[in-house]
Amino acid sequence: MNPVIVVGAGPTGLALALALARHSVPSLVLEAAESPPEPRAARTCLLRPDTAARLPPLPALHWKGLQVRRRNQLIRRELLDADDEESKETNSPSHALASKAPLHLPQHALQETLREALRAEECVHFLPGARLESLEQNDYGVTAHVAGADVPPQQGSYLVGCDGARSTVRKLLGVRFPGRTSVERHAVATVRTRLPWDDEALLHRDPGGGTVEVLARPLPGELWRLDWLLPPRGELVTPEELLDRVQETLSRWHRFSGAAPSGGRSRGKDGDGQAGPYELVDTGVHTTHQRLARRWRTGRVFLAGDAAHQLGALGVQQVDEGLRDVGNLAWKLALAWRRGDAAAEDEGCQRLLDSYESERRSAVGDRLRAVDQALPLVRRGGGLRALLGTGARTHLELLADTQLGRGMLGAPASYAGSPLMPVKGTVPPAACSTTPGALVEDVEVTALDGRRGRLHERLWGAGGDLLVVLVAPGTRVWDSRHWLSAGMMPQLAAAVERLPLRAQLVVTEGYPGAAAHTVLVVRADGHLVAALPGGRDAELRTCADAVRGITAAHRMLAGRKPTGRRG
């Protein structure tokens, strides 16, 4: 089989190549530039902890907490997981997988980490300086024509456009990219300094009166990214004006350092309002656009990341959403790739691939609609209580939750309406705090060989195409050789082995809301397929077929019977 062609070597393209490699699927990465882009300290990304848990260890900083202030008044302070000094600037597995704190790092550091991980993958190949000019496809593959007389056409099984907001792939497909321009503008400065609080983000409204809004987010190495909200269509910000903003903001923060949380350090002399020592590392103006591609799949060609959507107003995290595209698409491409030429005629395989657009485009569309609803209320004031439905929240709390990966603008999407869910009534449900379609909790799990880790560590192909999790209290106490042959384990292990895809069985001491002997069926992107009261063969097979896009009617028409053959 030909490799999957990945167009673009940004975070989304590199992460997709890595996820495919974990599924043992070869890929060819076409990157238009001859070398990686120049590092920019003012271009950073914020990753939710469950997203970061699926990536290699990153040179990122876990926030200790987040403060919300209006003028000099502390409105909210939320402390997150405590770090030890060894792990606070690295998402090492022992720390990041259990943490609820977001990770903040320069985007170039994320790309360098992904490139380093890909160097160890023999099935990933790069073609630098390969600018896509045209593409052709049929039922059995894709041909990519790249610039350069000495570069032959590249043959692929599938092609994914991860080539940014000005995507050549999207334009070649003739896919429209409607939306709005300049929804928000932010002046950005990255400074090296020490603020009156340690490693806590700060959302500050009206620091000096008026309508100024500033967001300060810590980075590794005593760096801070500062964002000032600007009018959507205002004057250009000169370097002198930006320097004034930095000095004025730092001075005000040190001025109220006496009201800072305990343990904070004031750098101003006797709290006199001086900016304190700082180094201006990088500056820029970040403009947020809101766009959504009309189609994310055209035959064997897909769009992901910035090529498929642009969002970022009110703190929505664009890079994180692109990585969620990767998690959703990679395992589906892997299943289709293993079907080879048969995938073109396989109705279930086509339903599986179509589900990428239906799930991810719907999720991003919901996010954009939520921003459209909230944006005028947040920026102009009033009416937000009715939108949120509680009456207890403010627009500042909404913005804070978005930074923390919560609420309607920050929480992971749920695919409850996915076409890959078992038909209602075909499998008996068991009680569980996670609803079908939602992201599972990152509980500690033990593999059949006795190795322990976190559930999210086994996603993105590390645990195969499907995870089956048995809730079995007491398994942590006993060595695996004692419980592998006890109770329902032998029968369940055999049932998992017979599933028609690469599945892995793990056990956990407990899962929120689930009773002992509950079996969780989890997709490779971490979303729950079903919670079952036990793990009978027929029910597991129904879930596995649903995940592959196969319905009961499809099985009947195809005359298929369980054979134990892995697809």
C-alpha positions as CSV (number, residue, x, y, z in Angstrom):
1,M,0.0,0.0,0.0
2,N,1.1,3.5,-0.8
3,P,1.7,5.9,2.2
4,V,-0.7,8.6,3.4
5,I,0.5,11.9,2.0
6,V,0.5,14.7,4.6
7,V,0.8,18.2,3.1
8,G,2.2,20.6,5.6
9,A,4.7,20.3,8.4
10,G,3.2,22.4,11.1
11,P,1.9,21.0,14.4
12,T,-1.1,19.4,12.8
13,G,0.8,17.7,9.9
14,L,3.7,16.5,12.2
15,A,1.3,15.2,14.8
16,L,-0.7,13.3,12.2
17,A,2.4,11.6,10.8
18,L,3.3,10.6,14.4
19,A,-0.2,9.3,15.1
20,L,-0.2,7.3,11.8
21,A,3.2,5.8,12.7
22,R,1.8,4.6,16.0
23,H,-0.9,2.8,14.0
24,S,1.9,1.3,11.8
25,V,0.7,3.3,8.8
26,P,3.5,4.9,6.6
27,S,3.3,8.6,5.6
28,L,5.1,11.0,3.4
29,V,5.2,14.6,4.6
30,L,5.4,17.3,2.0
31,E,6.8,20.6,3.3
32,A,7.0,23.6,1.0
33,A,9.9,25.2,2.9
34,E,13.4,23.9,2.7
35,S,13.9,24.4,6.5
36,P,11.6,24.9,9.5
37,P,10.3,28.4,10.1
38,E,12.2,30.9,12.3
39,P,11.4,30.5,16.0
40,R,9.0,33.2,17.4
41,A,8.6,33.5,21.1
42,A,5.4,35.5,20.7
43,R,3.8,32.6,18.8
44,T,2.7,30.1,21.5
45,C,0.1,27.5,21.9
46,L,-1.9,26.3,24.9
47,L,-2.7,22.6,25.1
48,R,-5.3,20.9,27.2
49,P,-3.8,18.2,29.4
50,D,-5.5,15.4,27.6
51,T,-4.1,16.6,24.3
52,A,-0.6,17.0,25.7
53,A,-0.8,13.5,27.3
54,R,-0.8,11.9,23.8
55,L,2.3,13.7,22.6
56,P,6.0,13.2,23.4
57,P,7.3,15.0,26.5
58,L,7.2,18.7,25.7
59,P,9.4,21.7,27.0
60,A,6.2,23.2,28.3
61,L,5.2,24.8,31.6
62,H,2.2,23.6,33.6
63,W,0.4,26.5,35.1
64,K,0.1,26.4,38.9
65,G,-3.2,28.3,38.7
66,L,-5.1,31.2,37.2
67,Q,-6.1,34.5,38.6
68,V,-9.0,36.8,37.5
69,R,-8.8,40.5,38.5
70,R,-10.9,43.5,37.8
71,R,-8.8,46.6,38.5
72,N,-7.0,45.8,41.7
73,Q,-9.6,43.4,43.0
74,L,-9.0,39.6,42.9
75,I,-12.2,38.1,41.7
76,R,-11.1,34.5,41.3
77,R,-8.1,32.4,41.9
78,E,-8.0,28.7,41.0
79,L,-5.0,26.6,41.9
80,L,-4.2,23.6,39.7
81,D,-2.1,20.6,40.3
82,A,1.1,21.3,42.2
83,D,4.4,20.6,40.4
84,D,7.7,19.5,41.7
85,E,10.7,21.4,40.3
86,E,11.9,18.4,38.2
87,S,8.7,18.1,36.1
88,K,7.1,21.6,36.1
89,E,8.7,22.6,32.8
90,T,8.3,19.2,31.1
91,N,5.2,17.1,30.4
92,S,6.9,13.9,31.6
93,P,4.5,11.0,31.6
94,S,4.5,10.8,35.4
95,H,3.3,14.3,35.7
96,A,1.4,15.4,32.6
97,L,-0.9,12.4,32.3
98,A,-2.4,12.9,35.7
99,S,-2.4,16.7,35.6
100,K,-5.4,18.9,35.0
101,A,-3.2,22.0,34.3
102,P,-2.9,23.3,30.7
103,L,0.5,23.4,29.1
104,H,1.9,26.5,27.5
105,L,4.9,26.5,25.1
106,P,6.2,28.3,22.0
107,Q,4.8,26.7,18.8
108,H,8.3,26.2,17.4
109,A,9.2,24.1,20.4
110,L,6.1,21.9,19.8
111,Q,7.1,21.4,16.2
112,E,10.8,20.6,17.1
113,T,9.6,18.0,19.6
114,L,7.4,16.4,17.1
115,R,10.2,16.3,14.5
116,E,12.5,14.7,16.9
117,A,10.0,12.0,17.7
118,L,9.4,11.4,14.0
119,R,13.1,10.8,13.4
120,A,12.8,7.5,15.2
121,E,9.9,6.4,13.0
122,E,11.1,4.4,10.0
123,C,7.7,4.6,8.2
124,V,7.7,8.5,8.1
125,H,9.5,10.2,5.3
126,F,9.9,14.0,4.6
127,L,10.1,15.7,1.3
128,P,11.4,19.3,2.0
129,G,11.0,22.0,-0.6
130,A,8.0,20.1,-2.1
131,R,5.3,22.6,-2.9
132,L,2.1,21.0,-4.0
133,E,0.9,22.2,-7.5
134,S,-1.9,19.8,-8.3
135,L,-3.5,16.5,-7.3
136,E,-5.5,13.7,-8.9
137,Q,-7.4,11.0,-7.3
138,N,-9.5,7.9,-8.1
139,D,-11.2,5.2,-6.1
140,Y,-7.8,3.6,-5.2
141,G,-5.3,6.4,-4.6
142,V,-4.1,10.0,-4.9
143,T,-1.3,11.4,-7.0
144,A,0.3,14.6,-5.8
145,H,2.3,16.7,-8.3
146,V,4.9,18.9,-6.7
147,A,7.1,21.8,-8.0
148,G,10.5,20.9,-9.4
149,A,11.4,19.1,-12.6
150,D,13.4,16.5,-10.7
151,V,10.6,15.5,-8.3
152,P,8.4,12.8,-9.7
153,P,4.6,12.7,-8.9
154,Q,4.0,11.2,-5.4
155,Q,1.6,8.3,-5.1
156,G,-0.5,8.0,-1.9
157,S,-3.4,6.0,-0.6
158,Y,-4.9,9.1,1.0
159,L,-3.9,12.8,1.2
160,V,-4.5,15.1,4.1
161,G,-4.1,18.9,3.7
162,C,-2.5,20.3,6.9
163,D,-1.1,23.3,5.0
164,G,-2.6,26.2,6.9
165,A,-5.3,28.8,6.5
166,R,-4.2,29.5,2.9
167,S,-4.3,25.8,2.1
168,T,-3.3,24.8,-1.4
169,V,-5.1,21.5,-0.9
170,R,-8.4,23.2,-0.1
171,K,-8.1,25.5,-3.1
172,L,-7.3,22.6,-5.4
173,L,-10.4,20.9,-4.2
174,G,-12.5,24.0,-4.8
175,V,-13.8,24.0,-1.2
176,R,-15.2,27.3,0.1
177,F,-13.9,28.7,3.3
178,P,-16.5,31.2,4.5
179,G,-16.4,33.2,7.7
180,R,-15.4,36.5,9.3
181,T,-12.1,38.4,9.2
182,S,-10.5,40.3,12.1
183,V,-12.9,39.1,14.8
184,E,-10.3,40.0,17.5
185,R,-6.9,41.6,17.5
186,H,-4.3,41.4,20.2
187,A,-1.0,43.1,20.7
188,V,1.4,40.5,21.9
189,A,4.7,40.8,23.7
190,T,6.9,38.0,25.2
191,V,9.1,39.2,28.0
192,R,11.6,37.6,30.3
193,T,10.8,38.8,33.8
194,R,9.6,37.8,37.2
195,L,6.1,38.8,38.2
196,P,4.7,39.1,41.7
197,W,3.2,35.6,41.3
198,D,4.8,32.4,40.3
199,D,3.6,30.4,37.2
200,E,0.0,31.5,37.4
201,A,-1.9,32.9,34.5
202,L,-3.6,36.3,35.0
203,L,-6.7,37.6,33.2
204,H,-6.8,41.3,34.2
205,R,-9.7,43.6,33.2
206,D,-9.4,47.4,33.6
207,P,-6.0,47.4,35.2
208,G,-5.8,51.1,35.0
209,G,-9.5,52.0,34.4
210,G,-11.2,52.2,31.0
211,T,-11.7,49.0,29.0
212,V,-8.2,47.5,28.8
213,E,-8.0,43.7,29.0
214,V,-4.7,42.0,29.5
215,L,-3.9,38.3,29.6
216,A,-0.5,37.1,31.1
217,R,0.5,33.5,30.5
218,P,3.7,32.0,31.8
219,L,6.2,30.1,29.6
220,P,9.3,28.0,30.5
221,G,12.5,30.0,31.3
222,E,10.8,32.9,33.2
223,L,9.1,34.0,30.0
224,W,5.7,35.5,29.9
225,R,3.4,36.1,27.0
226,L,1.3,39.2,27.4
227,D,-1.8,39.9,25.3
228,W,-3.7,43.2,25.1
229,L,-7.1,43.1,23.5
230,L,-7.3,45.7,20.7
231,P,-10.3,47.2,18.8
232,P,-11.1,44.8,15.9
233,R,-10.3,47.4,13.2
234,G,-8.1,50.0,14.8
235,E,-4.8,51.7,14.1
236,L,-1.6,49.8,13.7
237,V,0.3,49.4,17.0
238,T,3.8,51.0,16.7
239,P,6.8,49.5,18.5
240,E,6.9,52.5,20.7
241,E,3.3,52.1,21.7
242,L,3.8,48.4,22.5
243,L,6.8,49.2,24.6
244,D,4.7,51.7,26.5
245,R,2.1,49.0,27.1
246,V,4.7,46.6,28.5
247,Q,6.2,49.2,30.9
248,E,2.8,50.5,32.0
249,T,1.3,47.0,32.6
250,L,4.3,45.6,34.5
251,S,4.4,48.8,36.6
252,R,0.8,48.4,37.6
253,W,1.2,44.8,38.5
254,H,4.1,45.5,40.7
255,R,2.2,48.4,42.3
256,F,-0.5,46.1,43.7
257,S,2.0,43.3,44.5
258,G,1.2,43.8,48.1
259,A,-2.2,42.3,47.3
260,A,-0.7,39.4,45.3
261,P,-1.1,35.8,46.6
262,S,1.1,34.7,49.5
263,G,4.4,33.5,48.3
264,G,4.6,36.1,45.4
265,R,7.6,38.2,44.9
266,S,7.6,41.9,44.2
267,R,10.3,43.2,41.8
268,G,9.4,46.8,42.2
269,K,11.4,48.8,44.8
270,D,9.2,48.8,47.9
271,G,6.2,48.4,45.6
272,D,6.7,51.8,44.1
273,G,5.1,50.8,40.7
274,Q,8.4,50.4,38.8
275,A,8.2,47.9,35.9
276,G,11.2,46.0,37.4
277,P,13.9,44.4,35.3
278,Y,12.6,42.7,32.1
279,E,13.9,41.7,28.7
280,L,11.6,42.2,25.7
281,V,12.1,39.0,23.6
282,D,9.5,39.2,20.9
283,T,6.4,41.2,19.8
284,G,3.6,41.0,17.3
285,V,0.0,41.6,16.6
286,H,-2.3,38.5,16.5
287,T,-5.5,38.7,14.5
288,T,-8.2,36.1,14.9
289,H,-10.4,35.0,12.1
290,Q,-13.5,32.8,12.2
291,R,-13.8,30.4,9.2
292,L,-15.1,26.9,8.6
293,A,-14.5,24.9,5.4
294,R,-17.6,23.7,3.7
295,R,-16.2,20.2,3.2
296,W,-13.5,18.3,5.1
297,R,-13.5,15.2,2.9
298,T,-13.5,14.9,-0.9
299,G,-13.0,11.3,-1.8
300,R,-9.5,10.3,-0.5
301,V,-8.5,13.8,0.4
302,F,-9.1,15.4,3.8
303,L,-8.6,18.8,5.5
304,A,-7.3,19.2,9.0
305,G,-6.2,22.0,11.4
306,D,-6.0,25.6,10.0
307,A,-6.8,24.3,6.5
308,A,-10.3,23.2,7.8
309,H,-11.0,25.9,10.4
310,Q,-9.9,29.1,11.9
311,L,-11.0,30.0,15.4
312,G,-9.4,31.7,18.4
313,A,-11.7,34.5,19.6
314,L,-12.4,34.5,23.3
315,G,-9.4,32.3,24.0
316,V,-10.4,29.2,21.9
317,Q,-7.2,27.3,21.2
318,Q,-6.7,26.7,17.5
319,V,-3.6,24.5,17.7
320,D,-5.3,22.3,20.3
321,E,-8.4,21.9,18.0
322,G,-6.1,20.9,15.1
323,L,-4.5,18.2,17.3
324,R,-8.0,16.9,18.1
325,D,-8.6,16.7,14.3
326,V,-5.5,14.5,14.2
327,G,-6.7,12.2,17.0
328,N,-10.1,11.8,15.3
329,L,-8.7,11.1,11.8
330,A,-5.6,9.0,12.3
331,W,-7.2,5.8,13.5
332,K,-9.9,6.0,10.9
333,L,-7.4,6.3,8.1
334,A,-5.4,3.4,9.7
335,L,-8.5,1.1,9.6
336,A,-9.2,2.1,6.0
337,W,-5.6,1.9,4.9
338,R,-5.4,-1.7,6.2
339,R,-8.4,-2.6,4.0
340,G,-6.4,-1.6,1.0
341,D,-8.3,-1.4,-2.4
342,A,-11.3,-3.1,-0.7
343,A,-12.0,0.1,1.2
344,A,-13.3,1.8,-2.0
345,E,-16.1,-0.8,-2.2
346,D,-16.7,-1.2,1.6
347,E,-19.8,0.7,2.7
348,G,-18.7,0.5,6.3
349,C,-15.3,1.9,5.5
350,Q,-16.8,4.9,3.7
351,R,-19.2,5.5,6.6
352,L,-16.1,5.4,8.9
353,L,-14.2,8.0,6.8
354,D,-17.3,10.2,6.4
355,S,-17.6,10.3,10.2
356,Y,-14.4,12.4,10.5
357,E,-16.2,15.4,8.8
358,S,-19.5,14.8,10.6
359,E,-17.9,14.6,14.0
360,R,-15.1,17.2,13.8
361,R,-16.8,19.8,11.6
362,S,-19.9,19.7,13.8
363,A,-17.8,20.1,16.9
364,V,-15.8,23.1,15.5
365,G,-19.0,24.5,14.1
366,D,-20.6,24.4,17.6
367,R,-17.6,26.1,19.0
368,L,-17.8,28.9,16.4
369,R,-21.5,29.4,17.0
370,A,-20.9,29.6,20.8
371,V,-18.3,32.3,20.2
372,D,-20.7,34.2,17.9
373,Q,-23.3,34.1,20.7
374,A,-20.9,35.1,23.5
375,L,-18.7,37.6,21.7
376,P,-21.0,40.7,21.6
377,L,-22.1,40.0,25.2
378,V,-18.6,39.5,26.6
379,R,-17.1,42.5,24.8
380,R,-20.0,44.9,25.3
381,G,-21.4,43.6,28.5
382,G,-24.8,42.3,29.6
383,G,-26.9,39.3,28.7
384,L,-24.3,36.7,29.5
385,R,-26.3,35.2,32.3
386,A,-29.1,34.2,30.0
387,L,-26.7,32.7,27.6
388,L,-24.9,30.6,30.3
389,G,-28.2,29.7,31.9
390,T,-27.0,30.0,35.5
391,G,-26.9,33.7,36.5
392,A,-23.9,33.1,38.7
393,R,-21.1,33.5,36.0
394,T,-19.5,36.5,34.5
395,H,-17.8,37.1,31.2
396,L,-14.4,37.0,33.0
397,E,-15.2,33.6,34.3
398,L,-16.2,32.4,30.8
399,L,-12.8,33.6,29.5
400,A,-11.0,32.0,32.3
401,D,-12.7,28.6,31.7
402,T,-11.7,28.8,28.1
403,Q,-8.1,29.1,29.1
404,L,-8.5,26.1,31.4
405,G,-10.2,24.0,28.8
406,R,-13.7,24.0,30.3
407,G,-17.1,25.2,29.5
408,M,-18.8,25.8,26.2
409,L,-15.7,27.4,24.6
410,G,-13.0,25.2,26.1
411,A,-14.2,21.7,27.0
412,P,-13.5,18.7,24.7
413,A,-16.2,17.9,22.2
414,S,-18.6,15.0,22.6
415,Y,-19.6,12.9,19.7
416,A,-22.9,11.6,21.1
417,G,-24.6,11.8,17.7
418,S,-21.8,10.0,15.8
419,P,-22.7,7.5,13.1
420,L,-20.1,5.3,14.8
421,M,-22.2,4.7,17.9
422,P,-24.0,1.4,18.5
423,V,-27.7,1.6,17.6
424,K,-29.8,2.3,20.6
425,G,-31.0,-0.9,22.2
426,T,-28.3,-3.2,20.6
427,V,-26.1,-3.2,23.7
428,P,-27.2,-3.0,27.4
429,P,-25.9,0.2,29.0
430,A,-24.1,0.2,32.4
431,A,-23.9,3.2,34.8
432,C,-20.9,5.4,34.2
433,S,-20.1,9.1,34.8
434,T,-18.9,9.5,31.2
435,T,-21.7,9.5,28.6
436,P,-21.2,7.7,25.3
437,G,-19.4,9.9,22.8
438,A,-17.6,12.0,25.5
439,L,-13.9,11.9,26.3
440,V,-13.0,9.3,29.0
441,E,-11.3,10.1,32.3
442,D,-7.6,9.6,32.5
443,V,-7.6,6.9,35.1
444,E,-4.6,4.7,36.0
445,V,-4.7,1.3,34.1
446,T,-2.7,-1.9,34.1
447,A,-2.0,-4.0,31.0
448,L,-2.1,-7.7,30.9
449,D,1.7,-7.9,31.1
450,G,1.6,-6.0,34.4
451,R,2.7,-2.6,33.1
452,R,1.0,0.3,34.6
453,G,0.3,3.8,33.2
454,R,-2.5,6.2,32.4
455,L,-5.4,5.5,30.1
456,H,-4.7,8.6,27.9
457,E,-1.2,7.3,27.4
458,R,-2.6,4.5,25.3
459,L,-4.5,6.7,22.8
460,W,-3.5,7.8,19.3
461,G,-2.5,4.3,18.3
462,A,-0.4,3.4,21.4
463,G,-3.1,1.0,22.5
464,G,-4.3,-0.2,19.1
465,D,-7.5,0.8,17.3
466,L,-9.8,0.1,20.4
467,L,-9.3,0.0,24.1
468,V,-11.4,-2.3,26.3
469,V,-11.2,-1.3,30.0
470,L,-12.4,-3.6,32.7
471,V,-13.2,-2.0,36.1
472,A,-11.7,-4.6,38.5
473,P,-11.1,-3.4,42.1
474,G,-8.1,-5.1,43.7
475,T,-6.0,-5.7,40.6
476,R,-3.5,-3.1,41.7
477,V,-2.8,-5.0,44.9
478,W,-2.2,-8.4,43.2
479,D,0.4,-9.3,40.6
480,S,-1.1,-9.7,37.2
481,R,-0.4,-13.5,37.1
482,H,-2.9,-14.0,39.9
483,W,-5.9,-12.2,38.3
484,L,-5.3,-13.0,34.6
485,S,-6.9,-16.4,35.2
486,A,-9.5,-15.4,37.7
487,G,-13.2,-14.4,37.4
488,M,-14.3,-13.1,34.0
489,M,-10.7,-12.2,32.8
490,P,-10.1,-15.3,30.6
491,Q,-13.4,-15.0,28.9
492,L,-13.0,-11.3,28.4
493,A,-9.5,-11.6,27.1
494,A,-10.5,-14.2,24.6
495,A,-13.5,-12.0,23.4
496,V,-11.2,-9.0,22.9
497,E,-8.7,-11.2,21.0
498,R,-11.5,-12.2,18.6
499,L,-12.5,-8.7,17.7
500,P,-12.0,-7.8,14.0
501,L,-9.6,-4.9,14.7
502,R,-6.5,-4.3,16.8
503,A,-7.9,-4.1,20.4
504,Q,-6.1,-4.0,23.7
505,L,-7.5,-5.0,27.1
506,V,-6.5,-3.2,30.3
507,V,-7.9,-3.1,33.8
508,T,-8.4,-0.3,36.2
509,E,-9.1,-0.2,40.0
510,G,-12.0,2.1,39.5
511,Y,-13.7,4.5,37.2
512,P,-16.1,7.4,38.2
513,G,-19.7,6.3,38.4
514,A,-18.9,2.7,37.2
515,A,-19.5,-0.4,39.3
516,A,-17.1,-3.4,39.5
517,H,-17.0,-5.6,36.4
518,T,-18.2,-2.7,34.1
519,V,-16.4,-2.8,30.7
520,L,-15.7,0.5,28.9
521,V,-15.2,0.3,25.1
522,V,-13.0,3.3,24.1
523,R,-12.0,4.6,20.7
524,A,-8.4,5.3,19.8
525,D,-9.1,9.0,20.2
526,G,-10.3,8.5,23.8
527,H,-14.1,8.9,23.2
528,L,-16.4,6.4,24.9
529,V,-18.3,4.0,22.6
530,A,-20.2,2.2,25.4
531,A,-20.2,1.2,29.0
532,L,-21.3,-2.5,29.3
533,P,-22.3,-4.6,32.3
534,G,-19.7,-7.3,31.6
535,G,-17.9,-8.1,28.4
536,R,-19.9,-10.7,26.5
537,D,-18.6,-11.5,23.0
538,A,-21.7,-10.4,21.0
539,E,-21.8,-7.0,22.7
540,L,-18.1,-6.3,22.2
541,R,-18.5,-7.3,18.6
542,T,-21.4,-5.0,18.1
543,C,-19.3,-2.1,19.5
544,A,-16.3,-3.0,17.3
545,D,-18.5,-3.1,14.2
546,A,-20.1,0.2,15.1
547,V,-16.7,1.8,15.4
548,R,-15.7,0.5,12.0
549,G,-18.9,1.9,10.5
550,I,-20.6,-1.5,10.1
551,T,-24.3,-1.7,11.0
552,A,-26.5,-4.7,11.6
553,A,-28.1,-4.1,8.2
554,H,-24.7,-3.9,6.5
555,R,-23.7,-7.2,8.1
556,M,-26.9,-8.9,6.9
557,L,-26.5,-7.6,3.3
558,A,-22.9,-8.6,3.2
559,G,-23.6,-12.0,4.7
560,R,-20.8,-11.4,7.3
561,K,-20.3,-13.5,10.3
562,P,-17.8,-13.1,13.2
563,T,-14.6,-14.9,12.0
564,G,-12.0,-13.5,14.3
565,R,-10.0,-12.1,11.4
566,R,-8.4,-8.8,12.1
567,G,-9.1,-6.0,9.6
